[in-house]
C-alpha cells in the first residue's frame, strides 16, 4: 500500500474517541482555550524579539511590523480553526496531514512538531532560568554562576572573572515542575496557566500605562528611518524584515489545536480559542511595541538580552524626583516577574502539546504503544509526558539557548505550510464533510498562508536548514524502520 495513503476522518474519530481504553477528558471551555493560546504566544517574542527587531530592522515602525505579522498569523490560524472544528481530536497538524496528504507526510509533520514543541519548551526553560537569575539580582540575592547555564558557557560575574558553567539547574527544575503539573491533569494545568496568563497580561497593561507617562515623542521620529542601502535595514524593507522576525512572537496559537479532544465543545470553541488568543495578543503587542520605541531610542535596544526591561528602567530613571518614582521602582520589578510568568505559561502549553502528538502517532501504530497510554486516574498521557519532560530537561540543562532556538521557528513554519495545503486538499476530497467553521476564500487564503510561511522559511540561515535536513533524515529512518511495519492503517487494509 502506498505510504501516501490517507485515513478517513470518520476512522480517525472512531479510533480516538471510540476505544475502550482510558480517554482524554473534555474539560476545557472557550475561556481556558483562549488562555492556553495567550499563554503560548506571550513570551520571548514580546520580551526580547520586539526590541531587537526595532533596533536592527524597523525602528519605530516596528508597530507596523507587528500589524503585518499579526495579519500573517491570522491566515495560518484560520486554517487551523477549520481543521480543529472539523476534526476535533488530538494530534493537531499531524492528524490533519494524515487525513489529507497521507501517512508519510503525517509522519514527517509529527516528527517536525518535536522541533516546535519539545525544543521550543527547552528554549523557553533556558530563558526562564536567565530571567529568574535577573530577578534574584534585583532582590539582592545571588545564584551560583556555575549552575546557571549550559556546560562550557562563560557566565559573567560582577566584580570578578567569568565562571565556566557546568549545568543549567534552574532550567531543569522548572521543567520537572511543569512535567509533574501536566501529569496530574490538564484541567489543573489549564487553571494554573490561567492564573499565570492573567498575571502577565496585567503586567503588560501596567507597562503600557506606566510607560506611556514617560514617552518621549522625539523617539518616534523619523517613524520610518531611511534605508541604509541594505535590504532589511530600515525603510519599508526593514518593516518587512521586522515582520518576519516578529512573526515568531505569535507562534503558539497552533498549540491550542492539540487540545481539541479535551475541549467541551470543540466545533464551536476551538476557532474561538485560536482566533481569540491571536486577537488579544496582537492588540497587546502593538501597544507595547509603541511604548517601547517611545521610551528609548530604538538603536539603544540593539544586542540587549531583555529590551523590555531596558525600556522600563529608562522610564524609572525619568521618574526620579516625581510622584511616580516609588511606583516605577515597583513596576521595574514587576516587568521581570511578568517575564518569568510569561515563560512559565509558554512551557506549560508547549509541554502539554507534545505528548498529545505522541499519543496520536502511537494510536496509529507509528510509535510504540506506551506513547499512547492514558493514566486511568489522571486521564493524561502520563508516560509520553514524562518522556517529554526528561528530553526537555536534558536539552535545557545542557544546551545553549541559541542552538535550541534555531530549529524551533523553521519547524513551526513547515507545519504551517502543510496545514495550509491540507485545507485545499480536504475541500476537494471531502466537500460534503460538515465544517462548523469554514475558512473564507479557499483556495486563495490557504495558498497565501502557505506562500508567506515558505518565504519566511527561505529567509532563515543556511545552518538552520542543514539542521532541519539532518533531523528529517533521522525521522525518515525511524519511519521506515518502525512505522511502516507497525502502521495500523496497513494492518487494517
C-alpha positions as MATLAB code, in Angstrom:
seq = 'XXXXXXXXXXXXXXXXXXXXXXXXXXXXXXXXXXXXXXXXXXXXXXXXXXXXXXXXXXXXXXXXXXXXXXXXXXXXXXXXXXXXXXXXXXXXXXXXXXXXXXXXXXXXXXXXXXXXXXXXXXXXXXXXXXXXXXXXXXXXXXXXXXXXXXXXXXXXXXXXXXXXXXXXXXXXXXXXXXXXXXXXXXXXXXXXXXXXXXXXXXXXXXXXXXXXXXXXXXXXXXXXXXXXXXXXXXXXXXXXXXXXXXXXXXXXXXXXXXXXXXXXXXXXXXXXXXXXXXXXXXXXXXXXXXXXXXXXXXXXXXXXXXXXXXXXXXXXXXXXXXXXXXXXXXXXXXXXXXXXXXXXXXXXXXXXXXXXXXXXXXXXXXXXXXXXXXXXXXXXXXXXXXXXXXXXXXXXXXXXXXXXXXXXXXXXXXXXXXXXXXXXXXXXXXXXXXXXXXXXXXXXXXXXXXXXXXXXXXXXXXXXXXXXXXXXXXXXXXXXXXXXXXXXXXXXX';
ca = [
       0.000    0.000    0.000;
       1.236    3.490   -0.775;
       2.950    5.380    2.030;
       0.759    8.305    0.993;
      -2.488    6.503    1.849;
      -4.883    8.753    3.763;
      -7.021    7.892    6.753;
     -10.743    8.765    6.560;
     -11.932   11.433    9.006;
     -14.550    9.030   10.361;
     -11.900    6.405   11.094;
      -9.722    8.936   12.912;
     -12.616    9.963   15.125;
     -13.664    6.366   15.782;
     -10.151    5.282   16.765;
      -9.520    8.216   19.076;
     -12.973    8.532   20.595;
     -14.466    5.054   20.424;
     -11.919    2.795   22.119;
     -12.434    1.186   25.493;
      -9.110    2.464   26.855;
      -8.930    5.450   29.218;
      -9.656    8.645   27.269;
      -8.697   12.285   27.463;
     -11.435   14.205   29.290;
     -13.436   17.040   27.717;
     -12.874   19.624   30.449;
     -11.698   22.770   28.607;
     -14.066   25.653   27.908;
     -13.541   28.507   25.471;
     -12.029   30.733   28.170;
      -9.402   28.134   29.055;
      -8.611   27.573   25.368;
      -8.091   31.312   24.884;
      -5.845   31.325   27.960;
      -3.817   28.418   26.554;
      -3.297   30.373   23.341;
      -2.362   33.606   25.088;
      -0.106   31.628   27.423;
       1.774   30.139   24.478;
       2.058   33.366   22.462;
       3.134   35.935   25.053;
       6.694   35.000   25.862;
      10.161   35.590   24.480;
       8.727   37.456   21.478;
       7.397   40.483   23.308;
      10.125   40.476   25.961;
      13.094   40.065   23.597;
      12.388   39.984   19.845;
      10.396   43.219   19.676;
      13.283   45.409   20.812;
      15.822   43.572   18.679;
      13.699   43.904   15.530;
      13.133   47.608   16.217;
      16.852   48.217   16.704;
      18.097   46.253   13.701;
      15.267   46.430   11.171;
      12.202   48.641   11.523;
      12.908   51.426   14.032;
       9.735   52.995   15.461;
       7.828   51.449   12.542;
       8.063   48.152   14.427;
       4.423   48.932   15.201;
       3.618   48.398   11.507;
       5.673   45.196   11.525;
       3.559   43.967   14.432;
       0.359   44.523   12.470;
       1.729   42.768    9.372;
       2.915   39.798   11.447;
      -0.454   39.600   13.183;
      -2.345   39.526    9.893;
       0.042   36.868    8.553;
      -0.548   34.750   11.644;
      -4.306   35.030   11.183;
      -4.002   33.296    7.785;
      -2.474   30.206    9.393;
      -4.884   30.470   12.343;
      -7.890   30.325   10.005;
      -6.559   27.064    8.536;
      -6.047   25.577   11.996;
      -9.514   26.726   13.070;
     -11.258   24.915   10.211;
      -9.309   21.721   10.827;
      -9.748   21.840   14.617;
     -13.518   22.219   14.334;
     -13.836   19.602   11.573;
     -11.507   17.014   13.116;
     -11.814   17.639   16.890;
      -9.269   15.044   18.058;
      -5.736   15.088   19.453;
      -2.817   15.388   17.064;
      -3.105   18.870   15.518;
      -1.197   19.206   12.224;
      -0.160   15.533   12.321;
      -3.780   14.337   12.295;
      -4.790   16.904    9.663;
      -1.976   15.752    7.374;
      -2.964   12.077    7.836;
      -6.494   12.868    6.692;
      -5.465   14.874    3.643;
      -1.893   14.279    2.449;
      -1.203   10.725    3.597;
       0.651    8.716    6.223;
       4.215    9.621    5.225;
       3.503   13.353    5.214;
       1.736   12.914    8.556;
       4.830   11.221    9.978;
       7.059   13.994    8.646;
       4.920   16.692   10.243;
       4.651   14.749   13.514;
       8.428   14.378   13.633;
       8.774   18.047   12.692;
       6.477   19.172   15.519;
       9.004   17.829   18.024;
      11.166   20.761   16.937;
       8.397   23.204   17.727;
       7.060   21.833   20.988;
       9.823   19.881   22.754;
      12.768   22.027   21.672;
      10.582   25.115   21.992;
       9.902   24.230   25.623;
      13.625   23.645   26.221;
      14.458   27.034   24.713;
      11.892   28.728   26.939;
      13.251   26.887   30.001;
      16.702   28.357   29.351;
      15.174   31.816   29.005;
      13.189   31.260   32.216;
      16.432   30.468   34.012;
      18.021   33.728   32.855;
      15.066   35.846   33.961;
      14.944   34.109   37.354;
      18.594   34.947   37.972;
      17.929   38.575   36.936;
      15.039   38.770   39.393;
      17.174   37.327   42.198;
      19.764   40.001   41.439;
      17.119   42.745   41.700;
      16.163   41.348   45.103;
      19.794   41.364   46.287;
      20.190   37.577   46.078;
      22.806   35.579   44.172;
      22.748   32.231   42.399;
      25.868   30.105   41.715;
      27.056   31.107   38.252;
      28.409   27.618   37.556;
      24.875   26.214   37.867;
      23.109   28.841   35.737;
      23.989   27.945   32.126;
      24.874   25.132   29.749;
      28.188   23.299   30.263;
      31.136   25.274   28.911;
      29.279   28.598   28.839;
      31.216   31.564   30.246;
      28.980   33.341   32.755;
      29.999   36.943   33.636;
      30.224   37.683   37.351;
      30.013   41.215   38.744;
      33.358   42.265   40.195;
      35.125   39.048   39.195;
      36.303   36.831   36.381;
      33.778   34.888   34.267;
      32.845   31.442   35.536;
      32.556   28.370   33.317;
      29.123   26.819   33.814;
      28.610   23.091   34.346;
      24.802   22.814   34.253;
      21.672   24.969   33.991;
      19.952   23.866   37.192;
      17.001   26.342   37.202;
      16.028   25.244   33.668;
      15.960   21.605   34.776;
      13.963   22.341   37.939;
      11.252   24.340   36.148;
      10.938   21.549   33.572;
      10.438   18.986   36.336;
       7.762   21.158   37.941;
       5.852   21.637   34.673;
       6.073   17.918   33.870;
       4.600   16.989   37.256;
       1.774   19.504   36.792;
       0.868   18.130   33.367;
       0.833   14.525   34.576;
      -1.602   15.385   37.384;
      -4.213   16.714   34.948;
      -4.909   19.024   32.031;
      -7.681   20.821   33.911;
      -5.306   21.620   36.767;
      -2.627   22.692   34.291;
      -5.106   24.914   32.452;
      -6.200   26.514   35.738;
      -2.608   27.244   36.757;
      -1.919   28.554   33.264;
      -4.977   30.817   33.505;
      -3.667   32.436   36.690;
      -0.229   32.935   35.145;
      -1.693   34.400   31.952;
      -3.844   36.874   33.854;
      -0.767   37.911   35.820;
       1.435   38.561   32.814;
      -1.328   40.291   30.845;
      -1.853   42.569   33.863;
       1.889   43.278   33.929;
       1.886   44.185   30.219;
      -1.076   46.511   30.790;
       0.843   48.154   33.648;
       3.851   48.552   31.355;
       1.670   50.195   28.720;
       0.027   52.572   31.203;
       3.149   53.415   33.228;
       5.455   53.643   30.220;
       3.058   55.954   28.380;
       3.574   58.564   31.140;
       7.250   58.925   30.254;
       7.265   58.502   26.480;
       9.462   60.985   24.624;
       7.711   61.712   21.280;
      11.089   62.613   19.768;
      11.986   58.902   19.852;
       9.207   58.237   17.336;
      10.851   60.434   14.673;
      11.562   59.548   11.966;
       8.849   56.918   12.258;
      10.237   55.022    9.249;
      14.033   55.527    9.275;
      15.729   55.807    5.896;
      17.061   52.560    4.478;
      20.842   52.161    4.828;
      21.195   50.683    1.348;
      20.964   47.125    2.636;
      17.740   45.162    2.375;
      16.136   44.788    5.776;
      17.936   47.671    7.472;
      15.172   50.239    7.973;
      12.860   51.683    5.357;
       9.990   49.552    4.052;
      12.253   46.546    3.549;
      13.161   46.859    7.231;
       9.475   46.842    8.142;
       9.016   43.608    6.182;
      12.131   42.041    7.691;
      10.936   43.140   11.126;
       7.585   41.484   10.452;
       9.435   38.272    9.642;
      11.273   38.413   12.960;
       8.189   39.405   14.947;
       6.123   36.669   13.287;
       7.810   34.210   15.607;
       6.442   36.145   18.563;
       2.987   34.928   17.508;
       3.974   31.259   17.413;
       1.950   29.237   19.890;
      -1.683   29.622   18.847;
      -1.416   26.319   16.956;
      -0.754   24.548   20.268;
      -4.416   25.166   21.141;
      -5.439   22.756   18.372;
      -3.642   19.863   20.104;
      -6.231   20.104   22.898;
      -9.248   19.644   20.610;
     -10.070   16.244   22.129;
     -10.178   17.847   25.588;
     -12.467   20.742   24.633;
     -16.085   20.549   25.803;
     -17.488   21.853   22.519;
     -14.597   21.749   20.006;
     -16.684   22.575   16.932;
     -17.646   25.912   18.462;
     -14.843   26.656   20.924;
     -11.654   25.723   19.021;
     -11.929   28.549   16.436;
     -12.816   30.973   19.239;
      -9.828   29.840   21.292;
      -7.355   30.089   18.406;
      -8.563   33.373   16.896;
      -9.441   34.955   20.254;
      -5.951   34.418   21.664;
      -4.403   35.882   18.497;
      -6.632   38.979   18.672;
      -5.747   39.684   22.307;
      -2.018   39.241   21.717;
      -1.975   41.385   18.564;
      -3.512   44.359   20.403;
      -1.110   43.954   23.343;
       1.922   43.585   21.059;
       1.106   46.712   19.051;
       0.622   48.829   22.199;
       3.717   47.508   23.987;
       5.940   47.974   20.933;
       4.712   51.554   20.534;
       5.567   52.343   24.158;
       8.980   50.671   23.922;
      10.210   52.723   20.967;
       8.779   55.837   22.608;
      10.726   55.350   25.844;
      14.238   54.903   24.426;
      15.981   55.497   21.083;
      15.415   52.315   19.078;
      19.131   51.742   18.371;
      19.868   51.508   22.100;
      17.993   48.184   22.185;
      20.479   46.519   19.818;
      22.022   43.322   21.248;
      20.093   43.692   24.506;
      19.043   40.420   26.152;
      15.920   41.980   27.694;
      14.907   45.107   25.744;
      11.562   45.458   27.519;
      13.293   45.604   30.898;
      15.698   48.197   29.446;
      12.864   50.469   28.365;
      11.106   50.287   31.734;
      14.387   51.010   33.517;
      14.631   54.159   31.363;
      11.096   55.135   32.420;
      12.028   54.505   36.069;
      15.086   56.759   35.706;
      12.921   59.557   34.298;
      10.519   59.218   37.209;
      13.184   60.135   39.790;
      12.080   63.259   41.631;
       8.460   62.889   40.532;
       5.476   61.490   42.449;
       5.823   58.361   40.292;
       9.328   57.438   41.488;
       8.314   54.758   44.013;
       5.672   53.347   41.667;
       8.101   52.989   38.792;
      10.623   51.216   41.019;
       7.946   48.601   41.706;
       6.963   48.424   38.023;
      10.570   47.640   37.091;
      10.475   44.541   39.295;
       7.001   43.634   38.048;
       8.245   43.561   34.467;
      10.863   40.986   35.420;
       8.248   38.964   37.301;
       5.997   39.237   34.263;
       8.748   37.812   32.077;
       9.119   34.886   34.453;
       5.351   34.278   34.380;
       5.263   34.666   30.607;
       7.801   31.957   30.004;
       6.270   29.682   32.650;
       2.926   29.571   30.851;
       4.618   29.073   27.474;
       6.327   25.991   28.889;
       3.013   24.639   30.195;
       1.361   24.898   26.770;
       4.335   23.582   24.776;
       4.819   20.587   27.065;
       1.065   19.940   27.058;
       1.056   19.825   23.249;
       3.984   17.482   22.586;
       2.664   14.343   24.400;
      -0.643   14.659   22.537;
       1.219   14.460   19.232;
       2.942   11.303   20.503;
      -0.442    9.929   21.631;
      -1.971   10.355   18.182;
       1.063    8.816   16.436;
       1.078    5.878   18.845;
      -2.591    5.094   18.258;
      -1.822    4.952   14.538;
       0.940    2.409   15.230;
       3.717    4.752   14.120;
       5.136    4.901   17.664;
       5.170    2.210   20.382;
       2.021    1.630   22.453;
       3.456    3.228   25.601;
       3.416    6.645   23.889;
      -0.385    6.456   23.683;
      -1.017    5.252   27.231;
      -3.503    7.382   29.243;
      -3.386    7.324   33.043;
      -6.575    5.685   34.447;
      -6.869    8.245   37.261;
      -5.465   11.491   35.868;
      -6.645   10.897   32.259;
      -3.414   12.345   30.857;
      -0.800   10.764   28.538;
       1.476   10.290   31.553;
       4.284    8.193   30.039;
       4.784   10.375   26.952;
       4.546   13.463   29.202;
       7.292   12.027   31.423;
       9.480   11.178   28.421;
       8.940   14.664   27.014;
       9.896   16.151   30.375;
      13.138   14.157   30.527;
      14.134   15.179   26.988;
      13.288   18.840   27.606;
      15.156   18.864   30.946;
      18.298   17.382   29.400;
      18.200   19.748   26.429;
      17.517   22.802   28.609;
      20.150   21.917   31.175;
      22.950   21.148   28.740;
      22.382   23.186   25.551;
      22.820   26.942   24.864;
      19.646   28.848   24.009;
      20.901   29.868   20.560;
      21.418   26.276   19.443;
      17.995   25.241   20.702;
      16.085   28.157   19.233;
      17.473   27.849   15.708;
      15.230   24.877   14.879;
      12.008   25.976   16.556;
      10.975   28.588   14.006;
      11.623   26.547   10.879;
       9.753   23.575   12.338;
       6.711   25.729   13.045;
       6.689   27.312    9.602;
       6.942   23.893    7.969;
       3.843   22.829    9.882;
       2.014   25.955    8.711;
       2.811   25.181    5.062;
       1.477   21.616    5.295;
      -1.691   22.608    7.181;
      -2.456   25.363    4.657;
      -2.113   22.950    1.721;
      -4.178   20.390    3.616;
      -7.177   22.750    3.749;
      -7.271   22.909   -0.053;
      -6.872   19.149   -0.447;
      -9.611   18.317    2.071;
     -12.048   20.750    0.458;
     -11.576   18.902   -2.855;
     -11.555   15.394   -1.386;
     -14.444   15.804    1.044;
     -16.628   18.760    0.059;
     -19.521   17.059    1.903;
     -17.760   16.958    5.281;
     -19.514   19.036    7.996;
     -17.436   22.129    8.754;
     -18.672   24.113   11.776;
     -16.027   26.724   10.913;
     -15.140   27.411    7.287;
     -12.082   29.347    6.202;
     -13.145   32.053    3.720;
     -11.809   32.484    0.190;
     -10.455   28.995   -0.373;
      -8.075   28.338   -2.124;
      -6.763   31.921   -2.225;
      -6.159   32.436    1.515;
      -4.659   28.975    2.182;
      -2.296   29.410   -0.773;
      -1.323   32.839    0.548;
      -0.747   31.363    4.011;
       1.491   28.608    2.615;
       3.401   31.047    0.405;
       4.107   33.511    3.221;
       5.294   30.733    5.557;
       7.532   29.281    2.831;
       9.068   32.684    2.083;
       9.887   33.130    5.766;
      11.469   29.656    5.811;
      13.633   30.527    2.804;
      14.839   33.628    4.618;
      16.280   31.614    7.522;
      20.045   30.921    7.721;
      21.642   28.024    5.887;
      22.741   26.371    9.141;
      19.106   26.143   10.233;
      18.188   24.356    7.015;
      21.091   21.956    7.465;
      19.926   21.025   10.973;
      16.359   20.574    9.702;
      17.528   18.238    6.918;
      19.591   16.132    9.346;
      16.637   15.896   11.749;
      14.282   14.878    8.938;
      16.696   12.228    7.622;
      16.723   10.681   11.108;
      12.921   10.834   11.186;
      12.544    9.156    7.797;
      14.875    6.404    9.002;
      12.723    5.822   12.088;
       9.577    5.724    9.945;
      10.873    3.053    7.567;
      12.482    1.073   10.400;
       9.418    1.051   12.676;
       6.392    2.979   11.414;
       5.959    1.204    8.076;
       5.921   -2.193    9.800;
       3.537   -1.263   12.606;
       1.127    1.126   10.881;
      -2.407    0.180   11.889;
      -3.741    1.616    8.662;
      -1.733   -1.056    6.802;
      -2.757   -3.832    9.179;
      -6.457   -2.992    8.664;
      -6.079   -2.857    4.907;
];
